[in-house]
């Protein structure tokens, strides 16, 4: 009986130790930059935008320690030709 309970405890500890954080939808081939305590990633779809065609801009902002950003206001400003 002692042997089986030790095996169960060992398996439980191994499962807990092996769990890692996973983020849904990581940005592939994204430009990455650290700004203060935040990691910022940006990419576009399609990878090479074409004049006159729609382009999606994908931006991911996360804490440098992997912390979830909760109740943190984020402001984005898009400008055309620097103006």
PyMOL Python script that loads the backbone (N, CA, C, O; Angstrom):
from pymol import cmd

cmd.read_pdbstr("""\
ATOM      1  N   UNK A   1       0.818  -1.196   0.000  1.00  0.00           N
ATOM      2  CA  UNK A   1       0.000   0.000   0.000  1.00  0.00           C
ATOM      3  C   UNK A   1       0.865   1.265   0.000  1.00  0.00           C
ATOM      4  O   UNK A   1       0.544   2.236  -0.685  1.00  0.00           O
ATOM      5  N   UNK A   2       1.946   1.255   0.757  1.00  0.00           N
ATOM      6  CA  UNK A   2       2.816   2.418   0.809  1.00  0.00           C
ATOM      7  C   UNK A   2       3.448   2.682  -0.552  1.00  0.00           C
ATOM      8  O   UNK A   2       3.613   3.837  -0.946  1.00  0.00           O
ATOM      9  N   UNK A   3       3.801   1.629  -1.267  1.00  0.00           N
ATOM     10  CA  UNK A   3       4.458   1.777  -2.568  1.00  0.00           C
ATOM     11  C   UNK A   3       3.535   2.457  -3.580  1.00  0.00           C
ATOM     12  O   UNK A   3       3.969   3.353  -4.305  1.00  0.00           O
ATOM     13  N   UNK A   4       2.288   2.046  -3.637  1.00  0.00           N
ATOM     14  CA  UNK A   4       1.366   2.631  -4.606  1.00  0.00           C
ATOM     15  C   UNK A   4       1.052   4.095  -4.281  1.00  0.00           C
ATOM     16  O   UNK A   4       0.904   4.898  -5.203  1.00  0.00           O
ATOM     17  N   UNK A   5       0.947   4.458  -3.028  1.00  0.00           N
ATOM     18  CA  UNK A   5       0.677   5.846  -2.675  1.00  0.00           C
ATOM     19  C   UNK A   5       1.894   6.721  -2.988  1.00  0.00           C
ATOM     20  O   UNK A   5       1.739   7.882  -3.369  1.00  0.00           O
ATOM     21  N   UNK A   6       3.094   6.176  -2.832  1.00  0.00           N
ATOM     22  CA  UNK A   6       4.302   6.930  -3.191  1.00  0.00           C
ATOM     23  C   UNK A   6       4.362   7.165  -4.694  1.00  0.00           C
ATOM     24  O   UNK A   6       4.763   8.240  -5.141  1.00  0.00           O
ATOM     25  N   UNK A   7       3.968   6.174  -5.468  1.00  0.00           N
ATOM     26  CA  UNK A   7       3.975   6.311  -6.927  1.00  0.00           C
ATOM     27  C   UNK A   7       2.979   7.387  -7.350  1.00  0.00           C
ATOM     28  O   UNK A   7       3.280   8.202  -8.222  1.00  0.00           O
ATOM     29  N   UNK A   8       1.800   7.394  -6.742  1.00  0.00           N
ATOM     30  CA  UNK A   8       0.786   8.390  -7.072  1.00  0.00           C
ATOM     31  C   UNK A   8       1.283   9.790  -6.710  1.00  0.00           C
ATOM     32  O   UNK A   8       1.110  10.729  -7.487  1.00  0.00           O
ATOM     33  N   UNK A   9       1.890   9.929  -5.551  1.00  0.00           N
ATOM     34  CA  UNK A   9       2.419  11.233  -5.139  1.00  0.00           C
ATOM     35  C   UNK A   9       3.537  11.671  -6.074  1.00  0.00           C
ATOM     36  O   UNK A   9       3.602  12.838  -6.458  1.00  0.00           O
ATOM     37  N   UNK A  10       4.415  10.746  -6.442  1.00  0.00           N
ATOM     38  CA  UNK A  10       5.507  11.068  -7.354  1.00  0.00           C
ATOM     39  C   UNK A  10       4.975  11.506  -8.717  1.00  0.00           C
ATOM     40  O   UNK A  10       5.483  12.464  -9.300  1.00  0.00           O
ATOM     41  N   UNK A  11       3.960  10.814  -9.228  1.00  0.00           N
ATOM     42  CA  UNK A  11       3.363  11.202 -10.505  1.00  0.00           C
ATOM     43  C   UNK A  11       2.698  12.577 -10.416  1.00  0.00           C
ATOM     44  O   UNK A  11       2.810  13.382 -11.340  1.00  0.00           O
ATOM     45  N   UNK A  12       2.013  12.841  -9.315  1.00  0.00           N
ATOM     46  CA  UNK A  12       1.352  14.133  -9.147  1.00  0.00           C
ATOM     47  C   UNK A  12       2.381  15.268  -9.110  1.00  0.00           C
ATOM     48  O   UNK A  12       2.178  16.318  -9.721  1.00  0.00           O
ATOM     49  N   UNK A  13       3.484  15.049  -8.389  1.00  0.00           N
ATOM     50  CA  UNK A  13       4.532  16.067  -8.317  1.00  0.00           C
ATOM     51  C   UNK A  13       5.169  16.266  -9.690  1.00  0.00           C
ATOM     52  O   UNK A  13       5.452  17.398 -10.081  1.00  0.00           O
ATOM     53  N   UNK A  14       5.395  15.181 -10.421  1.00  0.00           N
ATOM     54  CA  UNK A  14       5.987  15.283 -11.759  1.00  0.00           C
ATOM     55  C   UNK A  14       5.061  16.043 -12.706  1.00  0.00           C
ATOM     56  O   UNK A  14       5.536  16.850 -13.504  1.00  0.00           O
ATOM     57  N   UNK A  15       3.771  15.807 -12.636  1.00  0.00           N
ATOM     58  CA  UNK A  15       2.824  16.518 -13.495  1.00  0.00           C
ATOM     59  C   UNK A  15       2.768  17.999 -13.159  1.00  0.00           C
ATOM     60  O   UNK A  15       2.714  18.836 -14.060  1.00  0.00           O
ATOM     61  N   UNK A  16       2.781  18.329 -11.880  1.00  0.00           N
ATOM     62  CA  UNK A  16       2.747  19.734 -11.484  1.00  0.00           C
ATOM     63  C   UNK A  16       4.032  20.457 -11.871  1.00  0.00           C
ATOM     64  O   UNK A  16       3.995  21.616 -12.284  1.00  0.00           O
ATOM     65  N   UNK A  17       5.161  19.778 -11.738  1.00  0.00           N
ATOM     66  CA  UNK A  17       6.448  20.395 -12.068  1.00  0.00           C
ATOM     67  C   UNK A  17       6.607  20.575 -13.573  1.00  0.00           C
ATOM     68  O   UNK A  17       7.287  21.504 -14.012  1.00  0.00           O
ATOM     69  N   UNK A  18       6.002  19.718 -14.359  1.00  0.00           N
ATOM     70  CA  UNK A  18       6.182  19.798 -15.808  1.00  0.00           C
ATOM     71  C   UNK A  18       5.210  20.756 -16.476  1.00  0.00           C
ATOM     72  O   UNK A  18       5.359  21.059 -17.660  1.00  0.00           O
ATOM     73  N   UNK A  19       4.213  21.239 -15.733  1.00  0.00           N
ATOM     74  CA  UNK A  19       3.253  22.155 -16.353  1.00  0.00           C
ATOM     75  C   UNK A  19       3.929  23.500 -16.593  1.00  0.00           C
ATOM     76  O   UNK A  19       4.661  24.000 -15.738  1.00  0.00           O
ATOM     77  N   UNK A  20       3.682  24.071 -17.747  1.00  0.00           N
ATOM     78  CA  UNK A  20       4.267  25.364 -18.107  1.00  0.00           C
ATOM     79  C   UNK A  20       3.162  26.254 -18.632  1.00  0.00           C
ATOM     80  O   UNK A  20       2.101  25.778 -19.038  1.00  0.00           O
ATOM     81  N   UNK A  21       3.416  27.538 -18.621  1.00  0.00           N
ATOM     82  CA  UNK A  21       2.430  28.475 -19.147  1.00  0.00           C
ATOM     83  C   UNK A  21       2.419  28.389 -20.661  1.00  0.00           C
ATOM     84  O   UNK A  21       3.462  28.272 -21.303  1.00  0.00           O
ATOM     85  N   UNK A  22       1.252  28.446 -21.202  1.00  0.00           N
ATOM     86  CA  UNK A  22       1.113  28.449 -22.654  1.00  0.00           C
ATOM     87  C   UNK A  22       0.186  29.582 -23.030  1.00  0.00           C
ATOM     88  O   UNK A  22      -0.864  29.772 -22.415  1.00  0.00           O
ATOM     89  N   UNK A  23       0.573  30.325 -24.033  1.00  0.00           N
ATOM     90  CA  UNK A  23      -0.256  31.414 -24.502  1.00  0.00           C
ATOM     91  C   UNK A  23      -0.919  30.961 -25.794  1.00  0.00           C
ATOM     92  O   UNK A  23      -0.277  30.368 -26.661  1.00  0.00           O
ATOM     93  N   UNK A  24      -2.189  31.243 -25.909  1.00  0.00           N
ATOM     94  CA  UNK A  24      -2.903  30.854 -27.134  1.00  0.00           C
ATOM     95  C   UNK A  24      -2.422  31.713 -28.282  1.00  0.00           C
ATOM     96  O   UNK A  24      -2.084  32.857 -27.978  1.00  0.00           O
ATOM     97  N   UNK A  25      -2.342  31.389 -29.421  1.00  0.00           N
ATOM     98  CA  UNK A  25      -2.014  32.215 -30.581  1.00  0.00           C
ATOM     99  C   UNK A  25      -0.746  33.059 -30.446  1.00  0.00           C
ATOM    100  O   UNK A  25      -0.833  34.287 -30.467  1.00  0.00           O
ATOM    101  N   UNK A  26       0.419  32.443 -30.307  1.00  0.00           N
ATOM    102  CA  UNK A  26       1.638  33.255 -30.326  1.00  0.00           C
ATOM    103  C   UNK A  26       1.848  33.845 -31.717  1.00  0.00           C
ATOM    104  O   UNK A  26       1.503  33.220 -32.719  1.00  0.00           O
ATOM    105  N   UNK A  27       2.408  35.036 -31.776  1.00  0.00           N
ATOM    106  CA  UNK A  27       2.636  35.680 -33.062  1.00  0.00           C
ATOM    107  C   UNK A  27       3.896  35.103 -33.693  1.00  0.00           C
ATOM    108  O   UNK A  27       4.961  35.097 -33.076  1.00  0.00           O
ATOM    109  N   UNK A  28       3.771  34.621 -34.917  1.00  0.00           N
ATOM    110  CA  UNK A  28       4.910  34.040 -35.621  1.00  0.00           C
ATOM    111  C   UNK A  28       5.605  35.108 -36.448  1.00  0.00           C
ATOM    112  O   UNK A  28       4.957  35.968 -37.045  1.00  0.00           O
ATOM    113  N   UNK A  29       6.931  35.044 -36.476  1.00  0.00           N
ATOM    114  CA  UNK A  29       7.753  35.988 -37.237  1.00  0.00           C
ATOM    115  C   UNK A  29       7.445  37.435 -36.881  1.00  0.00           C
ATOM    116  O   UNK A  29       7.451  38.309 -37.748  1.00  0.00           O
ATOM    117  N   UNK A  30       7.176  37.682 -35.615  1.00  0.00           N
ATOM    118  CA  UNK A  30       6.814  39.034 -35.175  1.00  0.00           C
ATOM    119  C   UNK A  30       8.061  39.821 -34.788  1.00  0.00           C
ATOM    120  O   UNK A  30       9.049  39.257 -34.319  1.00  0.00           O
ATOM    121  N   UNK A  31       7.995  41.126 -34.992  1.00  0.00           N
ATOM    122  CA  UNK A  31       9.018  42.035 -34.507  1.00  0.00           C
ATOM    123  C   UNK A  31       8.809  42.151 -33.002  1.00  0.00           C
ATOM    124  O   UNK A  31       7.700  42.426 -32.545  1.00  0.00           O
ATOM    125  N   UNK A  32       9.869  41.943 -32.236  1.00  0.00           N
ATOM    126  CA  UNK A  32       9.758  41.963 -30.777  1.00  0.00           C
ATOM    127  C   UNK A  32      10.567  43.108 -30.214  1.00  0.00           C
ATOM    128  O   UNK A  32      11.664  43.407 -30.687  1.00  0.00           O
ATOM    129  N   UNK A  33      10.005  43.754 -29.181  1.00  0.00           N
ATOM    130  CA  UNK A  33      10.705  44.855 -28.537  1.00  0.00           C
ATOM    131  C   UNK A  33      10.281  44.916 -27.085  1.00  0.00           C
ATOM    132  O   UNK A  33       9.113  44.703 -26.760  1.00  0.00           O
ATOM    133  N   UNK A  34      11.234  45.208 -26.210  1.00  0.00           N
ATOM    134  CA  UNK A  34      10.916  45.385 -24.800  1.00  0.00           C
ATOM    135  C   UNK A  34      10.789  46.882 -24.542  1.00  0.00           C
ATOM    136  O   UNK A  34      11.707  47.656 -24.814  1.00  0.00           O
ATOM    137  N   UNK A  35       9.635  47.274 -24.013  1.00  0.00           N
ATOM    138  CA  UNK A  35       9.383  48.670 -23.686  1.00  0.00           C
ATOM    139  C   UNK A  35       9.038  48.716 -22.197  1.00  0.00           C
ATOM    140  O   UNK A  35       7.959  48.278 -21.798  1.00  0.00           O
ATOM    141  N   UNK A  36       9.933  49.233 -21.389  1.00  0.00           N
ATOM    142  CA  UNK A  36       9.727  49.252 -19.940  1.00  0.00           C
ATOM    143  C   UNK A  36       9.615  47.843 -19.407  1.00  0.00           C
ATOM    144  O   UNK A  36      10.506  47.023 -19.628  1.00  0.00           O
ATOM    145  N   UNK A  37       8.536  47.549 -18.709  1.00  0.00           N
ATOM    146  CA  UNK A  37       8.303  46.206 -18.159  1.00  0.00           C
ATOM    147  C   UNK A  37       7.380  45.371 -19.032  1.00  0.00           C
ATOM    148  O   UNK A  37       6.740  44.433 -18.557  1.00  0.00           O
ATOM    149  N   UNK A  38       7.315  45.720 -20.323  1.00  0.00           N
ATOM    150  CA  UNK A  38       6.407  45.016 -21.218  1.00  0.00           C
ATOM    151  C   UNK A  38       7.154  44.492 -22.435  1.00  0.00           C
ATOM    152  O   UNK A  38       8.073  45.136 -22.942  1.00  0.00           O
ATOM    153  N   UNK A  39       6.751  43.325 -22.893  1.00  0.00           N
ATOM    154  CA  UNK A  39       7.223  42.768 -24.151  1.00  0.00           C
ATOM    155  C   UNK A  39       6.155  43.043 -25.194  1.00  0.00           C
ATOM    156  O   UNK A  39       4.993  42.682 -25.009  1.00  0.00           O
ATOM    157  N   UNK A  40       6.540  43.673 -26.276  1.00  0.00           N
ATOM    158  CA  UNK A  40       5.601  44.035 -27.331  1.00  0.00           C
ATOM    159  C   UNK A  40       6.009  43.300 -28.602  1.00  0.00           C
ATOM    160  O   UNK A  40       7.182  43.295 -28.977  1.00  0.00           O
ATOM    161  N   UNK A  41       5.036  42.681 -29.262  1.00  0.00           N
ATOM    162  CA  UNK A  41       5.271  41.978 -30.525  1.00  0.00           C
ATOM    163  C   UNK A  41       4.310  42.549 -31.565  1.00  0.00           C
ATOM    164  O   UNK A  41       3.162  42.868 -31.259  1.00  0.00           O
ATOM    165  N   UNK A  42       4.801  42.673 -32.799  1.00  0.00           N
ATOM    166  CA  UNK A  42       3.951  43.177 -33.869  1.00  0.00           C
ATOM    167  C   UNK A  42       4.264  42.437 -35.159  1.00  0.00           C
ATOM    168  O   UNK A  42       5.426  42.180 -35.475  1.00  0.00           O
ATOM    169  N   UNK A  43       3.223  42.100 -35.896  1.00  0.00           N
ATOM    170  CA  UNK A  43       3.361  41.482 -37.208  1.00  0.00           C
ATOM    171  C   UNK A  43       2.166  41.891 -38.058  1.00  0.00           C
ATOM    172  O   UNK A  43       1.196  42.451 -37.549  1.00  0.00           O
ATOM    173  N   UNK A  44       2.241  41.611 -39.336  1.00  0.00           N
ATOM    174  CA  UNK A  44       1.134  41.939 -40.238  1.00  0.00           C
ATOM    175  C   UNK A  44       0.706  40.696 -40.998  1.00  0.00           C
ATOM    176  O   UNK A  44       1.486  39.765 -41.197  1.00  0.00           O
ATOM    177  N   UNK A  45      -0.538  40.704 -41.411  1.00  0.00           N
ATOM    178  CA  UNK A  45      -1.072  39.664 -42.299  1.00  0.00           C
ATOM    179  C   UNK A  45      -1.687  40.364 -43.490  1.00  0.00           C
ATOM    180  O   UNK A  45      -2.633  41.126 -43.283  1.00  0.00           O
ATOM    181  N   UNK A  46      -1.250  40.181 -44.677  1.00  0.00           N
ATOM    182  CA  UNK A  46      -0.161  39.304 -45.105  1.00  0.00           C
ATOM    183  C   UNK A  46       1.195  39.862 -44.664  1.00  0.00           C
ATOM    184  O   UNK A  46       1.311  41.037 -44.314  1.00  0.00           O
ATOM    185  N   UNK A  47       2.211  39.006 -44.686  1.00  0.00           N
ATOM    186  CA  UNK A  47       3.539  39.386 -44.232  1.00  0.00           C
ATOM    187  C   UNK A  47       4.061  40.596 -45.001  1.00  0.00           C
ATOM    188  O   UNK A  47       4.665  41.493 -44.413  1.00  0.00           O
ATOM    189  N   UNK A  48       3.832  40.621 -46.300  1.00  0.00           N
ATOM    190  CA  UNK A  48       4.229  41.764 -47.117  1.00  0.00           C
ATOM    191  C   UNK A  48       3.005  42.536 -47.550  1.00  0.00           C
ATOM    192  O   UNK A  48       2.390  42.183 -48.556  1.00  0.00           O
ATOM    193  N   UNK A  49       2.622  43.597 -46.817  1.00  0.00           N
ATOM    194  CA  UNK A  49       1.427  44.365 -47.175  1.00  0.00           C
ATOM    195  C   UNK A  49       1.518  44.931 -48.592  1.00  0.00           C
ATOM    196  O   UNK A  49       2.599  45.282 -49.066  1.00  0.00           O
ATOM    197  N   UNK A  50       0.371  45.014 -49.254  1.00  0.00           N
ATOM    198  CA  UNK A  50       0.286  45.512 -50.624  1.00  0.00           C
ATOM    199  C   UNK A  50      -0.591  46.760 -50.618  1.00  0.00           C
ATOM    200  O   UNK A  50      -1.656  46.777 -50.001  1.00  0.00           O
ATOM    201  N   UNK A  51      -0.136  47.801 -51.308  1.00  0.00           N
ATOM    202  CA  UNK A  51      -0.902  49.045 -51.393  1.00  0.00           C
ATOM    203  C   UNK A  51      -2.266  48.767 -52.012  1.00  0.00           C
ATOM    204  O   UNK A  51      -2.363  48.112 -53.049  1.00  0.00           O
ATOM    205  N   UNK A  52      -3.315  49.267 -51.373  1.00  0.00           N
ATOM    206  CA  UNK A  52      -4.666  49.098 -51.887  1.00  0.00           C
ATOM    207  C   UNK A  52      -5.357  47.833 -51.411  1.00  0.00           C
ATOM    208  O   UNK A  52      -6.540  47.640 -51.692  1.00  0.00           O
ATOM    209  N   UNK A  53      -4.648  46.961 -50.694  1.00  0.00           N
ATOM    210  CA  UNK A  53      -5.240  45.723 -50.163  1.00  0.00           C
ATOM    211  C   UNK A  53      -5.338  45.817 -48.649  1.00  0.00           C
ATOM    212  O   UNK A  53      -4.504  46.457 -48.008  1.00  0.00           O
ATOM    213  N   UNK A  54      -6.360  45.177 -48.071  1.00  0.00           N
ATOM    214  CA  UNK A  54      -6.483  45.194 -46.611  1.00  0.00           C
ATOM    215  C   UNK A  54      -5.298  44.489 -45.952  1.00  0.00           C
ATOM    216  O   UNK A  54      -4.789  43.489 -46.460  1.00  0.00           O
ATOM    217  N   UNK A  55      -4.875  45.026 -44.820  1.00  0.00           N
ATOM    218  CA  UNK A  55      -3.794  44.435 -44.038  1.00  0.00           C
ATOM    219  C   UNK A  55      -4.213  44.392 -42.582  1.00  0.00           C
ATOM    220  O   UNK A  55      -4.713  45.385 -42.054  1.00  0.00           O
ATOM    221  N   UNK A  56      -4.021  43.267 -41.926  1.00  0.00           N
ATOM    222  CA  UNK A  56      -4.277  43.140 -40.494  1.00  0.00           C
ATOM    223  C   UNK A  56      -2.971  43.381 -39.755  1.00  0.00           C
ATOM    224  O   UNK A  56      -1.938  42.812 -40.108  1.00  0.00           O
ATOM    225  N   UNK A  57      -3.014  44.227 -38.726  1.00  0.00           N
ATOM    226  CA  UNK A  57      -1.861  44.468 -37.870  1.00  0.00           C
ATOM    227  C   UNK A  57      -2.138  43.769 -36.552  1.00  0.00           C
ATOM    228  O   UNK A  57      -3.123  44.076 -35.880  1.00  0.00           O
ATOM    229  N   UNK A  58      -1.279  42.834 -36.179  1.00  0.00           N
ATOM    230  CA  UNK A  58      -1.449  42.067 -34.952  1.00  0.00           C
ATOM    231  C   UNK A  58      -0.422  42.538 -33.932  1.00  0.00           C
ATOM    232  O   UNK A  58       0.774  42.562 -34.220  1.00  0.00           O
ATOM    233  N   UNK A  59      -0.881  42.913 -32.745  1.00  0.00           N
ATOM    234  CA  UNK A  59      -0.010  43.404 -31.689  1.00  0.00           C
ATOM    235  C   UNK A  59      -0.292  42.603 -30.425  1.00  0.00           C
ATOM    236  O   UNK A  59      -1.446  42.430 -30.032  1.00  0.00           O
ATOM    237  N   UNK A  60       0.769  42.120 -29.794  1.00  0.00           N
ATOM    238  CA  UNK A  60       0.651  41.410 -28.517  1.00  0.00           C
ATOM    239  C   UNK A  60       1.479  42.158 -27.484  1.00  0.00           C
ATOM    240  O   UNK A  60       2.631  42.505 -27.745  1.00  0.00           O
ATOM    241  N   UNK A  61       0.901  42.407 -26.314  1.00  0.00           N
ATOM    242  CA  UNK A  61       1.591  43.094 -25.231  1.00  0.00           C
ATOM    243  C   UNK A  61       1.501  42.203 -23.998  1.00  0.00           C
ATOM    244  O   UNK A  61       0.411  41.789 -23.602  1.00  0.00           O
ATOM    245  N   UNK A  62       2.658  41.908 -23.391  1.00  0.00           N
ATOM    246  CA  UNK A  62       2.689  41.037 -22.219  1.00  0.00           C
ATOM    247  C   UNK A  62       3.719  41.564 -21.223  1.00  0.00           C
ATOM    248  O   UNK A  62       4.611  42.327 -21.594  1.00  0.00           O
ATOM    249  N   UNK A  63       3.599  41.165 -19.980  1.00  0.00           N
ATOM    250  CA  UNK A  63       4.591  41.511 -18.970  1.00  0.00           C
ATOM    251  C   UNK A  63       5.868  40.722 -19.213  1.00  0.00           C
ATOM    252  O   UNK A  63       5.812  39.601 -19.720  1.00  0.00           O
ATOM    253  N   UNK A  64       7.019  41.286 -18.862  1.00  0.00           N
ATOM    254  CA  UNK A  64       8.291  40.611 -19.120  1.00  0.00           C
ATOM    255  C   UNK A  64       8.452  39.337 -18.290  1.00  0.00           C
ATOM    256  O   UNK A  64       9.226  38.454 -18.659  1.00  0.00           O
ATOM    257  N   UNK A  65       7.738  39.238 -17.189  1.00  0.00           N
ATOM    258  CA  UNK A  65       7.814  38.048 -16.342  1.00  0.00           C
ATOM    259  C   UNK A  65       6.724  37.044 -16.667  1.00  0.00           C
ATOM    260  O   UNK A  65       6.546  36.068 -15.938  1.00  0.00           O
ATOM    261  N   UNK A  66       6.000  37.266 -17.738  1.00  0.00           N
ATOM    262  CA  UNK A  66       4.911  36.372 -18.096  1.00  0.00           C
ATOM    263  C   UNK A  66       3.632  36.666 -17.334  1.00  0.00           C
ATOM    264  O   UNK A  66       2.684  35.881 -17.371  1.00  0.00           O
ATOM    265  N   UNK A  67       3.607  37.795 -16.644  1.00  0.00           N
ATOM    266  CA  UNK A  67       2.421  38.167 -15.878  1.00  0.00           C
ATOM    267  C   UNK A  67       1.278  38.525 -16.811  1.00  0.00           C
ATOM    268  O   UNK A  67       1.490  39.081 -17.888  1.00  0.00           O
ATOM    269  N   UNK A  68       0.070  38.201 -16.391  1.00  0.00           N
ATOM    270  CA  UNK A  68      -1.112  38.608 -17.133  1.00  0.00           C
ATOM    271  C   UNK A  68      -1.337  40.096 -16.920  1.00  0.00           C
ATOM    272  O   UNK A  68      -1.197  40.596 -15.804  1.00  0.00           O
ATOM    273  N   UNK A  69      -1.683  40.799 -17.979  1.00  0.00           N
ATOM    274  CA  UNK A  69      -1.968  42.225 -17.867  1.00  0.00           C
ATOM    275  C   UNK A  69      -3.451  42.396 -17.571  1.00  0.00           C
ATOM    276  O   UNK A  69      -4.299  42.161 -18.431  1.00  0.00           O
ATOM    277  N   UNK A  70      -3.748  42.801 -16.364  1.00  0.00           N
ATOM    278  CA  UNK A  70      -5.129  42.963 -15.923  1.00  0.00           C
ATOM    279  C   UNK A  70      -5.303  44.394 -15.431  1.00  0.00           C
ATOM    280  O   UNK A  70      -4.493  44.886 -14.645  1.00  0.00           O
ATOM    281  N   UNK A  71      -6.347  45.053 -15.888  1.00  0.00           N
ATOM    282  CA  UNK A  71      -6.676  46.422 -15.482  1.00  0.00           C
ATOM    283  C   UNK A  71      -5.541  47.406 -15.760  1.00  0.00           C
ATOM    284  O   UNK A  71      -5.301  48.324 -14.976  1.00  0.00           O
ATOM    285  N   UNK A  72      -4.850  47.211 -16.874  1.00  0.00           N
ATOM    286  CA  UNK A  72      -3.784  48.126 -17.284  1.00  0.00           C
ATOM    287  C   UNK A  72      -4.250  48.803 -18.566  1.00  0.00           C
ATOM    288  O   UNK A  72      -4.432  48.137 -19.586  1.00  0.00           O
ATOM    289  N   UNK A  73      -4.447  50.128 -18.525  1.00  0.00           N
ATOM    290  CA  UNK A  73      -4.903  50.807 -19.740  1.00  0.00           C
ATOM    291  C   UNK A  73      -3.802  50.826 -20.794  1.00  0.00           C
ATOM    292  O   UNK A  73      -2.640  51.090 -20.486  1.00  0.00           O
ATOM    293  N   UNK A  74      -4.172  50.547 -22.027  1.00  0.00           N
ATOM    294  CA  UNK A  74      -3.233  50.541 -23.150  1.00  0.00           C
ATOM    295  C   UNK A  74      -3.817  51.442 -24.230  1.00  0.00           C
ATOM    296  O   UNK A  74      -4.973  51.285 -24.622  1.00  0.00           O
ATOM    297  N   UNK A  75      -3.019  52.377 -24.701  1.00  0.00           N
ATOM    298  CA  UNK A  75      -3.445  53.292 -25.761  1.00  0.00           C
ATOM    299  C   UNK A  75      -2.584  53.067 -26.990  1.00  0.00           C
ATOM    300  O   UNK A  75      -1.356  53.057 -26.905  1.00  0.00           O
ATOM    301  N   UNK A  76      -3.228  52.886 -28.129  1.00  0.00           N
ATOM    302  CA  UNK A  76      -2.529  52.723 -29.411  1.00  0.00           C
ATOM    303  C   UNK A  76      -2.906  53.893 -30.303  1.00  0.00           C
ATOM    304  O   UNK A  76      -4.072  54.279 -30.384  1.00  0.00           O
ATOM    305  N   UNK A  77      -1.920  54.444 -30.961  1.00  0.00           N
ATOM    306  CA  UNK A  77      -2.184  55.556 -31.898  1.00  0.00           C
ATOM    307  C   UNK A  77      -1.534  55.213 -33.229  1.00  0.00           C
ATOM    308  O   UNK A  77      -0.320  55.024 -33.297  1.00  0.00           O
ATOM    309  N   UNK A  78      -2.320  55.131 -34.267  1.00  0.00           N
ATOM    310  CA  UNK A  78      -1.828  54.869 -35.613  1.00  0.00           C
ATOM    311  C   UNK A  78      -1.868  56.170 -36.378  1.00  0.00           C
ATOM    312  O   UNK A  78      -2.881  56.870 -36.387  1.00  0.00           O
ATOM    313  N   UNK A  79      -0.754  56.491 -37.024  1.00  0.00           N
ATOM    314  CA  UNK A  79      -0.699  57.717 -37.805  1.00  0.00           C
ATOM    315  C   UNK A  79      -0.219  57.396 -39.205  1.00  0.00           C
ATOM    316  O   UNK A  79       0.481  56.407 -39.420  1.00  0.00           O
ATOM    317  N   UNK A  80      -0.594  58.225 -40.146  1.00  0.00           N
ATOM    318  CA  UNK A  80      -0.192  58.042 -41.523  1.00  0.00           C
ATOM    319  C   UNK A  80       0.933  59.034 -41.842  1.00  0.00           C
ATOM    320  O   UNK A  80       0.790  60.237 -41.625  1.00  0.00           O
ATOM    321  N   UNK A  81       2.022  58.528 -42.344  1.00  0.00           N
ATOM    322  CA  UNK A  81       3.155  59.359 -42.746  1.00  0.00           C
ATOM    323  C   UNK A  81       3.691  60.217 -41.610  1.00  0.00           C
ATOM    324  O   UNK A  81       4.074  61.367 -41.826  1.00  0.00           O
ATOM    325  N   UNK A  82       3.722  59.661 -40.391  1.00  0.00           N
ATOM    326  CA  UNK A  82       4.312  60.351 -39.260  1.00  0.00           C
ATOM    327  C   UNK A  82       3.533  61.541 -38.724  1.00  0.00           C
ATOM    328  O   UNK A  82       4.051  62.258 -37.868  1.00  0.00           O
ATOM    329  N   UNK A  83       2.321  61.782 -39.185  1.00  0.00           N
ATOM    330  CA  UNK A  83       1.595  62.988 -38.779  1.00  0.00           C
ATOM    331  C   UNK A  83       0.428  62.671 -37.994  1.00  0.00           C
ATOM    332  O   UNK A  83      -0.296  63.572 -37.572  1.00  0.00           O
TER     333      UNK A  83
END
""", "prot")
cmd.dss("prot")
cmd.show_as("cartoon", "prot")
cmd.util.cbc("prot")
cmd.orient("prot")
